[in-house]
Amino acid sequence: MSSSFEKFQRRRLISSYFSVVLSIALVLFLLGLLGLLVLNSKKVADHFKEQIALTVYLKDDAKEVEMKQLEKTLALADYTKSTQFVSKEEAAEEHSKEIGENFMDFLGYNPLQNSIDVYMKADFVSAAQVKEIADELMTKDFVEEVNYDQPLISLLNDNIKKISLWIVIISGVFTLIAVLLINSAIRLSVYSKRFTIKTMQMVGATKGFIRRPFIWLSMKLGMIGAIIALAGMAAVLYYLNETFPELELLRDKMILAILFVGVFAASVIITWFSTFLATQRFLNLRTDELYY
């Protein structure tokens, strides 16, 4: 009979520990994914900014040496990420593919112009800076027109600011929720041992002596949960990096290491603090209050 009861108690204990570890792992996993989003939000925003091209259309009488010199100057400019020269023949071929027929057969000539597509670095993609660059390029005699999507640039920058603000707000709220959920799991675990705590206190054990094993056990469960969460984060990060290699999510290894260490440290700190408060609460209760 005693053996059966001990097995039952052991199963209950293991089930309780498993629930705590699973709760901590899920919360830390979601918190870690949110951390990845926060760290890479600028990188994602920069990626979209750098897809916007500023197109410089050249006059038909522009000399080849002038076009090459301009392309080289643009490629070396501080604001340039990359450039691409598009000849009028290439532009005509691409346009014919888009409309499904050769428009030059109908017109009898090629009305398109040689152009240079300039893809700028994200820090320079703002309405004011792009306009300044465009105005400077228009001062050259052999430049016919400088074209860019100004409404798209303004809209993109406005949306990025709004999204960044909401990410910060959601991060703060979710961090608070994560702390509360882990704290609740730890408190339920300690609650099941409240009579043991009070018994140890009644026989003369100090508060520090009583708290120590509870805190150490919770910290170990927290570390196990953190390891599971970090493994899940690593799998998601690897999948996203394979799916979207252009974002280079694994490039900043130091930042990723800080995030992983931060998640692990958060599990230790939160479980320590939660267990300390939970045990302190039951240590301060009177014996008759343990039943409520």
C-alpha positions as CSV (number, residue, x, y, z in Angstrom):
1,M,0.0,0.0,0.0
2,S,2.8,2.3,1.0
3,S,4.7,1.5,-2.2
4,S,1.6,2.3,-4.4
5,F,1.1,5.6,-2.6
6,E,4.8,6.5,-3.1
7,K,4.5,5.7,-6.8
8,F,1.4,7.9,-7.0
9,Q,3.1,10.7,-5.3
10,R,6.2,10.4,-7.6
11,R,3.9,10.5,-10.7
12,R,2.2,13.6,-9.3
13,L,5.6,15.2,-8.7
14,I,6.9,14.4,-12.1
15,S,3.7,15.6,-13.7
16,S,3.9,18.9,-11.7
17,Y,7.6,19.4,-12.8
18,F,6.7,18.6,-16.4
19,S,3.9,21.2,-16.4
20,V,6.2,23.9,-14.9
21,V,9.0,23.1,-17.5
22,L,6.5,23.1,-20.4
23,S,5.0,26.4,-19.3
24,I,8.3,28.0,-18.9
25,A,9.6,26.6,-22.3
26,L,6.5,27.8,-24.2
27,V,6.6,31.3,-22.7
28,L,10.3,31.7,-23.2
29,F,10.0,30.4,-26.8
30,L,7.4,33.0,-27.6
31,L,9.4,35.7,-25.8
32,G,12.5,34.7,-27.7
33,L,10.7,34.8,-31.1
34,L,9.4,38.3,-30.2
35,G,13.0,39.2,-29.4
36,L,14.1,37.9,-32.8
37,L,11.4,40.1,-34.4
38,V,12.5,43.2,-32.5
39,L,16.2,42.6,-33.4
40,N,15.5,42.0,-37.0
41,S,12.7,44.5,-37.6
42,K,15.1,47.1,-38.7
43,K,16.9,44.6,-41.0
44,V,13.5,43.6,-42.6
45,A,12.6,47.3,-43.0
46,D,16.0,48.1,-44.5
47,H,15.6,45.2,-47.0
48,F,12.3,46.7,-48.3
49,K,13.8,50.2,-48.5
50,E,16.7,48.9,-50.5
51,Q,14.4,47.4,-53.1
52,I,13.2,50.9,-54.2
53,A,15.1,52.1,-57.3
54,L,16.0,55.6,-58.4
55,T,16.1,55.5,-62.2
56,V,18.3,58.0,-64.1
57,Y,17.2,58.3,-67.7
58,L,20.0,59.5,-70.1
59,K,19.6,61.6,-73.2
60,D,20.0,59.9,-76.6
61,D,23.0,62.1,-77.4
62,A,24.8,61.2,-74.2
63,K,28.3,59.9,-74.9
64,E,29.3,56.4,-73.8
65,V,32.2,57.8,-71.7
66,E,29.7,60.1,-69.9
67,M,27.4,57.2,-69.1
68,K,30.2,55.0,-67.8
69,Q,31.6,57.8,-65.7
70,L,28.2,58.5,-64.2
71,E,27.6,54.9,-63.4
72,K,31.0,54.6,-61.8
73,T,30.4,57.8,-59.8
74,L,27.0,56.5,-58.6
75,A,28.4,53.1,-57.7
76,L,31.0,54.8,-55.4
77,A,28.6,57.2,-53.8
78,D,28.0,56.9,-50.1
79,Y,24.3,56.5,-50.6
80,T,24.5,53.7,-53.2
81,K,24.1,50.0,-52.4
82,S,24.2,48.9,-56.0
83,T,23.7,50.1,-59.6
84,Q,22.5,48.6,-62.8
85,F,22.9,50.0,-66.3
86,V,19.9,49.2,-68.6
87,S,20.4,49.9,-72.3
88,K,17.5,51.0,-74.4
89,E,17.7,47.7,-76.3
90,E,17.4,45.7,-73.0
91,A,14.6,47.9,-71.8
92,A,12.7,47.4,-75.1
93,E,13.2,43.6,-74.9
94,E,11.9,43.5,-71.3
95,H,8.9,45.8,-72.2
96,S,8.0,43.5,-75.1
97,K,8.0,40.5,-72.8
98,E,5.6,42.3,-70.4
99,I,3.1,43.3,-73.1
100,G,3.5,40.1,-75.1
101,E,4.3,41.7,-78.4
102,N,7.1,43.7,-80.1
103,F,6.0,47.3,-79.9
104,M,8.9,48.4,-82.1
105,D,7.3,46.6,-85.1
106,F,4.3,48.9,-84.7
107,L,6.2,52.2,-83.9
108,G,9.1,51.6,-86.3
109,Y,11.7,52.8,-83.7
110,N,12.7,52.4,-80.1
111,P,11.4,55.3,-78.0
112,L,13.0,54.1,-74.7
113,Q,16.2,55.5,-73.2
114,N,19.4,54.2,-71.7
115,S,19.0,54.3,-67.9
116,I,20.8,53.6,-64.7
117,D,18.9,52.0,-61.8
118,V,20.3,53.1,-58.4
119,Y,19.4,51.1,-55.3
120,M,20.3,53.1,-52.3
121,K,21.3,52.2,-48.8
122,A,18.3,52.1,-46.4
123,D,19.6,55.1,-44.3
124,F,19.3,57.3,-47.3
125,V,15.8,56.2,-48.4
126,S,13.7,59.2,-47.2
127,A,11.7,61.7,-49.3
128,A,14.0,64.6,-48.5
129,Q,17.3,62.8,-49.1
130,V,16.1,61.1,-52.3
131,K,14.8,64.4,-53.7
132,E,18.2,66.0,-52.9
133,I,20.0,63.2,-54.8
134,A,17.6,63.5,-57.7
135,D,18.0,67.3,-57.9
136,E,21.8,66.9,-57.9
137,L,21.7,64.4,-60.8
138,M,19.4,66.6,-62.8
139,T,22.1,69.3,-63.0
140,K,24.1,67.1,-65.4
141,D,23.5,68.0,-69.1
142,F,23.2,64.5,-70.4
143,V,20.6,63.4,-67.8
144,E,17.0,63.6,-69.3
145,E,15.0,62.7,-66.2
146,V,15.3,61.2,-62.7
147,N,12.4,59.0,-61.7
148,Y,11.5,57.5,-58.3
149,D,8.3,56.5,-56.4
150,Q,8.1,59.4,-53.9
151,P,4.6,58.4,-52.5
152,L,5.9,54.8,-51.9
153,I,9.0,56.1,-50.0
154,S,6.9,58.3,-47.8
155,L,4.3,55.6,-47.2
156,L,7.0,53.0,-46.4
157,N,8.8,55.2,-43.9
158,D,5.5,56.2,-42.2
159,N,4.4,52.5,-41.9
160,I,7.8,51.5,-40.6
161,K,7.6,54.1,-37.8
162,K,4.1,52.9,-36.8
163,I,5.1,49.2,-36.9
164,S,8.2,49.9,-34.8
165,L,6.2,51.7,-32.2
166,W,3.7,48.8,-32.0
167,I,6.5,46.3,-31.8
168,V,7.9,48.1,-28.8
169,I,4.5,48.3,-27.1
170,I,3.7,44.6,-27.8
171,S,7.2,43.6,-26.6
172,G,6.6,45.3,-23.3
173,V,3.1,43.8,-22.8
174,F,4.3,40.3,-23.7
175,T,7.3,40.5,-21.4
176,L,4.9,41.4,-18.5
177,I,2.6,38.5,-19.5
178,A,5.6,36.1,-19.7
179,V,6.7,37.1,-16.2
180,L,3.1,36.6,-14.8
181,L,2.7,33.2,-16.5
182,I,6.0,31.8,-15.2
183,N,5.2,33.3,-11.8
184,S,1.8,31.6,-11.7
185,A,3.4,28.2,-12.7
186,I,6.0,28.5,-10.0
187,R,3.4,29.6,-7.3
188,L,1.2,26.6,-8.1
189,S,4.3,24.3,-7.7
190,V,5.2,25.8,-4.4
191,Y,1.5,25.9,-3.2
192,S,1.5,22.1,-3.3
193,K,4.3,22.1,-0.8
194,R,2.9,24.7,1.6
195,F,2.4,22.3,4.4
196,T,5.9,21.0,4.1
197,I,7.2,24.6,4.3
198,K,5.1,25.3,7.4
199,T,6.2,22.1,9.1
200,M,9.9,22.9,8.5
201,Q,9.3,26.4,9.9
202,M,7.6,25.0,13.0
203,V,10.5,22.7,13.8
204,G,12.9,25.7,13.8
205,A,14.3,25.9,10.3
206,T,15.2,29.4,9.1
207,K,13.5,31.0,6.2
208,G,16.7,31.0,4.1
209,F,17.2,27.3,4.8
210,I,13.6,26.5,3.8
211,R,13.7,28.7,0.6
212,R,17.0,27.4,-0.7
213,P,15.9,24.0,-2.0
214,F,12.7,25.4,-3.5
215,I,14.6,28.2,-5.3
216,W,17.3,25.8,-6.6
217,L,14.7,23.3,-7.9
218,S,12.8,26.1,-9.6
219,M,15.9,27.5,-11.2
220,K,16.8,24.0,-12.5
221,L,13.3,23.6,-14.0
222,G,13.7,27.1,-15.5
223,M,17.0,26.2,-17.1
224,I,15.6,23.0,-18.6
225,G,12.6,25.0,-20.0
226,A,15.1,27.7,-21.3
227,I,17.1,25.0,-23.1
228,I,14.0,23.6,-24.8
229,A,12.9,27.1,-25.8
230,L,16.3,28.0,-27.2
231,A,16.3,24.8,-29.2
232,G,13.0,25.8,-30.7
233,M,14.2,29.3,-31.4
234,A,17.3,27.9,-33.2
235,A,15.1,25.7,-35.4
236,V,12.9,28.6,-36.3
237,L,15.8,30.8,-37.0
238,Y,17.5,28.2,-39.2
239,Y,14.3,27.7,-41.2
240,L,13.8,31.4,-41.7
241,N,17.4,31.9,-42.8
242,E,17.0,29.1,-45.3
243,T,13.7,30.5,-46.6
244,F,14.8,34.1,-46.7
245,P,18.6,34.1,-47.2
246,E,18.5,37.7,-48.4
247,L,17.7,38.9,-44.8
248,E,21.0,37.4,-43.5
249,L,19.5,36.5,-40.1
250,L,22.6,34.6,-39.0
251,R,25.0,37.4,-40.0
252,D,25.1,39.2,-36.6
253,K,26.1,36.2,-34.4
254,M,27.0,38.4,-31.5
255,I,23.5,39.9,-31.3
256,L,22.0,36.4,-31.6
257,A,24.3,35.1,-28.8
258,I,23.2,38.0,-26.6
259,L,19.6,37.2,-27.2
260,F,20.0,33.5,-26.4
261,V,22.0,34.3,-23.3
262,G,19.3,36.9,-22.4
263,V,16.5,34.3,-22.7
264,F,18.5,31.8,-20.6
265,A,19.3,34.5,-17.9
266,A,15.6,35.6,-17.9
267,S,14.5,32.1,-17.0
268,V,16.9,31.9,-14.1
269,I,16.0,35.4,-12.8
270,I,12.3,35.0,-13.2
271,T,12.1,31.6,-11.6
272,W,14.4,32.7,-8.7
273,F,12.3,35.8,-8.0
274,S,8.9,34.0,-8.4
275,T,10.0,31.2,-6.0
276,F,11.3,33.7,-3.5
277,L,8.0,35.5,-3.4
278,A,5.9,32.3,-3.4
279,T,7.9,30.7,-0.5
280,Q,7.9,34.0,1.4
281,R,4.2,34.3,1.2
282,F,3.6,30.8,2.7
283,L,6.3,31.4,5.3
284,N,4.4,34.5,6.5
285,L,1.0,32.7,6.6
286,R,-0.5,31.4,9.8
287,T,-1.1,27.6,10.0
288,D,-4.9,28.0,9.7
289,E,-4.6,30.2,6.6
290,L,-2.9,27.4,4.7
291,Y,-6.3,25.8,4.0
292,Y,-7.7,28.8,2.1
